[in-house]
Amino acid sequence: MTRILPKNRLDDCIAAWRSAGFSVLAPVRRSDLSRFEEVERSEDMALDLVLTERTIKDHFFPQTEPLIKYSIKKHDIDTQEMVPPERKRVFFGVRPCDASGLAIDDPLFGWDYRDEYWFKRRDNAVIVTIACTTSDDFCMCSSVNLSPDSTKGSDVMLRPLQNGSGWQVEALSDRGNALLGPISSILKEGSDATASTASVPVRFDVDKVMAWLADPASFESHFWKEISVRCIGCGSCTFLCPTCHCFDIQDEGDTYTGIRRKNWDSCSFPMFTMHTSGHNPRNTQSTRWRQRIMHKFNYYRGKFGVNSCSGCGRCTRQCPVDMGITETLQAITNLTK
C-alpha cells in the first residue's frame, strides 16, 4: 500500500501548508506567459502544462537582485546588506527537469564561495515534482541521462494515477517527509495504478558529444560557424534555461548613494567578454555559441562532474530563429558517426 493524494483534496493541502507557515507556488497560466506564482486555490494551478515557459530558477536566482545599499560620506561609507527574507515555500507541480536544474547548479553556488542568497532560498524551499505523463517534440531529458520521472533535486515525487483521481506520493528527503506531516490526515492508503511516464526519445548521443568536445581539434572546427549562422545573440536560450547562472554585478545610483546589484548576464551577448581595452576574445557569434556548448557539456562537467543541462528543451522551444541546443548536439553526434 502507498500514500495517495486525492486531487479533490488539493485545496485542503494548500490550506494546511499555508497554516504551517509555507507559501505555496505552482504553475500559473496567464494570457501570454506561464510561470510559478503563489496560489491560494487549486483552480489557479495549471498542472496540465507540459512545462512552464519560465523556470523555477527565477525564484532562487532572480533576474535582478539587490545586494548592498551604500552611502558615501565625508569620512566613511555606510553599507547595508540586503538579504533575502526568511520565507518557507512549497513549489508544487515542478517538472523533473526543472528540479534537476536546481541540483545541477547547487555545486556552482557552493564552490569557492557559498552564495547565501542562493542557499538561503534553497534551504527554505520544498520541491514537489510531478512525473511527466506527456511530452512534446522539444523535450530531451532522456538524452542527458535523466528521465520524465527523475527524482534529482526533488523532495517529494508525485506520480499521477491512471484514473486521474490524484497522485501516488513518495517522500525523497527529510524536507519532503516534514512537508507531508501537515497533510497526513488528507493522504490515504491505496494501491491505485499509476499512469505511464512519458516516452521521450533519445535525440542525440551525449557520450559522443562529450568526446568530440573534449578533442582539442574540435575547438577550431569550421563546424561552429556553420551551425551558428542563424543565431542572433538574443539570449532567450540562456534566460529561459534552468541551469544558466552567469551574472554581472553593477552599482546603480549617483555620486553618493546607490545599490549594488547582481544582474543576469549571458555568454550570447557581445559585451559579456569585452575587455576594458576594447579587445573581445569572443567577438563573433560562432565563438559565443561554441562557448555555450563547450561550457554545458565539457567545462562544467570537468569542474563539477555533471553536464549543465537538464533536457527541458526551452532553449529550442522558445528560440526566435528555430535553433537551440538540440540541433547542435544532433549535428555533433552525426559528425562522429
C-alpha atoms as one frame of an Amber mdcrd trajectory, in Angstrom:
protein
   0.000   0.000   0.000   1.214   3.505  -0.804   0.133   7.002   0.106  -2.277
   8.733  -2.243  -3.029  12.454  -2.516  -6.597  12.813  -3.868  -6.943  15.561
  -6.438 -10.172  16.755  -4.839  -8.312  17.443  -1.573  -5.708  19.736  -3.120
  -7.336  22.865  -1.670  -7.096  21.285   1.775  -3.389  20.653   1.177  -2.774
  24.256   0.244  -4.636  25.449   3.333  -2.703  23.063   5.589   0.669  24.139
   4.232  -0.228  27.805   4.489  -1.305  27.257   8.108   2.094  25.642   8.717
   3.798  28.837   7.529   4.515  27.958   3.902   3.784  29.964   0.801   2.604
  27.658  -1.980   3.796  28.312  -5.523   2.553  26.401  -8.540   2.355  26.680
 -12.351   0.043  29.511 -13.341  -1.060  30.317 -16.888  -1.541  33.963 -17.811
  -2.686  35.248 -21.198   0.845  35.461 -22.543   3.034  33.611 -20.047   3.172
  30.561 -17.795   5.329  30.545 -14.687   5.385  29.688 -10.976   3.423  32.077
  -8.771   1.964  31.966  -5.288  -1.502  30.393  -5.210  -4.254  30.022  -2.632
  -6.624  27.770  -4.607  -6.087  24.697  -6.724  -8.206  26.158  -9.534  -5.445
  28.712 -10.138  -2.942  25.948 -10.899  -2.108  24.936 -14.466  -0.916  21.409
 -13.754  -1.726  20.250 -17.294   1.169  22.165 -18.858   3.984  20.114 -20.350
   6.319  22.778 -18.983   6.038  26.373 -17.816   7.690  28.934 -20.060   9.630
  30.337 -17.114  11.635  28.053 -14.858  11.526  27.895 -11.059  15.166  29.037
 -11.077  13.767  32.585 -11.257  12.686  32.209  -7.609  16.138  31.146  -6.398
  18.349  33.257  -8.656  16.317  36.373  -9.564  16.966  38.207 -12.804  17.999
  41.251 -10.782  18.781  41.219  -7.084  19.954  43.983  -4.720  22.970  43.017
  -2.631  24.055  46.146  -0.761  22.816  49.666  -0.202  25.636  52.143   0.228
  26.051  55.781   1.193  29.366  57.581   0.690  30.041  60.183   3.374  32.906
  62.550   4.021  34.981  60.202   6.148  33.370  56.788   5.762  30.953  54.642
   3.795  27.760  53.244   5.267  26.637  49.910   3.869  23.555  47.801   4.454
  23.416  44.232   3.226  20.093  43.330   1.608  19.498  39.671   2.424  16.599
  37.573   1.125  13.652  37.397   3.547  13.111  34.313   5.693  10.309  32.614
   3.816   9.311  28.961   3.696   7.987  27.944   0.291   6.477  24.876  -1.322
   6.930  24.591  -5.077   4.129  22.296  -6.184   3.869  20.735  -9.633   7.507
  21.176 -10.645   8.610  19.107 -13.628  11.622  16.812 -13.043  13.815  18.734
 -15.500  13.325  21.959 -13.519  14.023  20.264 -10.193  17.145  18.697 -11.715
  18.286  22.150 -12.814  18.459  23.325  -9.204  20.518  20.290  -8.204  22.877
  20.852 -11.145  23.518  24.442 -10.043  23.997  23.700  -6.329  27.725  22.808
  -6.667  28.403  26.017  -8.603  26.854  28.288  -5.980  28.703  26.464  -3.208
  32.063  26.100  -4.947  34.821  28.602  -3.993  32.304  30.833  -2.212  28.986
  29.856  -0.671  26.316  32.099  -2.170  23.946  32.583   0.763  21.415  34.323
  -1.473  21.009  31.046  -3.368  21.228  28.651  -0.429  19.013  30.642   1.905
  16.234  30.252  -0.650  17.119  26.619  -1.360  17.172  25.671   2.317  13.736
  27.203   2.882  12.107  25.566  -0.145  10.496  22.171  -0.627  10.284  20.908
  -4.214   7.264  18.760  -5.076   7.637  17.310  -8.555   5.040  15.626 -10.738
   6.289  12.874 -13.040   5.610  13.682 -16.680   2.996  11.625 -18.489   3.109
  13.783 -21.622   5.926  15.455 -23.534   6.459  17.375 -26.746   8.961  17.362
 -29.592  11.334  19.633 -27.667  11.721  17.518 -24.508  15.123  15.822 -24.341
  15.647  14.720 -20.727  16.399  11.154 -21.838  19.257  12.459 -23.983  21.101
  13.871 -20.944  20.722  10.747 -18.797  17.641  11.989 -16.928  14.036  10.868
 -17.302  10.401  12.070 -17.148  10.262  10.778 -13.557  13.770  11.722 -12.420
  13.978  12.403  -8.670  17.102  14.582  -8.868  16.602  17.815  -6.920  13.156
  16.788  -5.687  11.902  16.447  -2.103   8.554  14.813  -2.922   7.646  12.924
  -6.087   4.026  12.708  -7.223   3.097  10.060  -9.784  -0.276  10.650 -11.489
  -2.797   7.866 -11.034  -4.074   6.104 -14.109  -7.682   7.035 -13.285  -6.789
  10.732 -12.919  -8.089  10.968  -9.350  -4.837  12.030  -7.748  -1.194  11.150
  -7.240   0.915   8.499  -5.602   3.153  10.257  -3.068   6.802   9.456  -2.347
   8.936  11.483   0.077  12.562  11.694  -1.095  14.221  13.799   1.605  13.876
  14.889   5.211  12.274  18.117   3.995   9.849  16.093   1.945   8.903  13.935
   4.910   8.377  17.026   7.067   6.137  18.591   4.408   3.816  15.589   4.459
   3.248  15.975   8.194   0.647  18.807   7.972  -1.331  16.864   5.334  -1.123
  13.408   6.940  -4.891  13.368   7.510  -5.502  14.190   3.838  -3.331  11.415
   2.430  -4.915   7.998   2.160  -3.631   4.485   1.675  -4.196   2.996  -1.732
  -2.929   0.683  -4.431  -4.273   2.511  -7.477  -2.197   2.029 -10.615  -0.086
   4.950 -11.766  -0.124   6.318 -15.295   2.755   5.516 -17.613   5.501   8.109
 -17.760   6.026   9.987 -20.999   8.089   8.384 -23.718  10.868  10.838 -24.591
  13.075   9.624 -27.464  16.831   9.998 -27.279  17.622  12.825 -29.702  21.446
  12.732 -29.620  24.291  10.664 -28.182  25.594  12.705 -25.255  28.664  10.483
 -24.824  29.708  11.112 -28.439  29.052  14.822 -27.953  31.263  14.989 -24.873
  34.049  13.025 -26.556  34.014  15.330 -29.599  34.031  18.475 -27.455  36.922
  17.155 -25.374  39.081  16.778 -28.506  41.281  19.933 -28.774  40.927  19.843
 -32.564  37.182  20.496 -32.241  37.737  23.931 -30.733  38.796  25.485 -34.051
  36.453  23.409 -36.194  34.612  25.202 -39.004  31.527  23.462 -37.638  30.907
  26.315 -35.182  30.500  28.899 -37.947  28.179  26.656 -39.921  25.911  25.710
 -37.018  25.619  29.201 -35.522  24.884  31.222 -38.659  21.225  31.752 -37.649
  21.973  32.820 -34.070  21.063  36.466 -33.420  22.507  36.571 -29.906  19.205
  37.481 -28.257  19.951  35.472 -25.103  16.485  33.906 -24.830  18.036  30.438
 -24.542  20.137  31.485 -21.565  17.429  33.496 -19.815  14.954  30.587 -20.086
  17.452  27.893 -19.105  17.042  26.200 -15.689  20.813  25.861 -15.264  22.384
  29.010 -16.789  23.839  31.082 -13.981  26.087  33.825 -15.388  25.692  37.229
 -13.766  27.252  40.658 -13.545  27.486  42.931 -10.503  26.833  46.633 -11.054
  26.420  49.736  -8.947  23.334  51.838  -9.608  22.953  55.303  -8.120  24.577
  58.714  -8.020  27.865  60.002  -6.660  26.961  59.437  -3.015  24.278  56.765
  -2.716  23.353  53.643  -4.587  22.628  49.946  -4.687  24.967  47.169  -5.743
  23.009  44.618  -7.803  23.501  41.151  -9.178  22.022  41.012 -12.704  21.739
  38.100 -15.091  24.210  38.084 -17.959  24.646  35.801 -20.953  27.540  34.352
 -22.915  25.410  35.093 -26.011  25.942  38.841 -25.608  28.909  40.599 -27.296
  29.648  42.646 -24.154  29.948  39.524 -21.985  33.677  39.141 -22.697  34.529
  42.705 -23.742  37.783  43.908 -22.137  38.338  47.469 -20.949  40.959  47.781
 -23.701  38.302  47.114 -26.324  39.612  43.633 -27.111  36.981  40.898 -27.183
  38.269  37.291 -27.167  34.849  36.064 -28.343  33.976  38.714 -30.902  31.770
  36.607 -33.201  28.518  34.791 -32.603  30.114  31.496 -33.581  32.702  31.740
 -30.796  29.977  32.675 -28.341  27.834  29.708 -29.395  30.883  27.457 -29.098
  31.378  28.712 -25.549  27.771  27.915 -24.655  28.002  24.315 -25.868  31.513
  23.779 -24.507  30.523  25.118 -21.103  27.434  22.963 -20.753  28.901  19.669
 -21.962  32.637  19.972 -21.341  33.837  22.668 -18.937  31.070  22.327 -16.336
  31.359  18.539 -16.328  35.124  18.842 -15.868  34.607  21.043 -12.822  31.545
  19.505 -11.176  31.122  16.067 -12.735  27.745  16.779 -14.336  26.547  18.412
 -17.560  24.912  21.821 -17.209  21.702  20.805 -18.995  18.559  19.161 -17.644
  16.959  18.457 -21.024  13.920  20.724 -20.665  14.178  21.912 -24.279  13.224
  25.529 -23.553  16.248  26.798 -25.499  14.831  25.244 -28.669  11.141  25.651
 -27.834  11.400  29.439 -27.462  14.193  30.259 -29.937  13.041  33.008 -32.366
  15.136  31.533 -35.198  14.259  27.864 -34.522  17.737  26.949 -33.320  18.598
  25.862 -29.780  20.977  23.334 -28.295  19.305  20.169 -29.586  20.129  20.844
 -33.233  23.779  21.481 -32.397  24.125  18.301 -30.343  22.433  16.239 -33.046
  24.853  17.662 -35.596  27.847  16.814 -33.380  26.519  13.273 -32.951  26.361
  12.942 -36.748  29.927  14.242 -37.062  31.203  11.308 -35.002  29.471   8.531
 -36.955
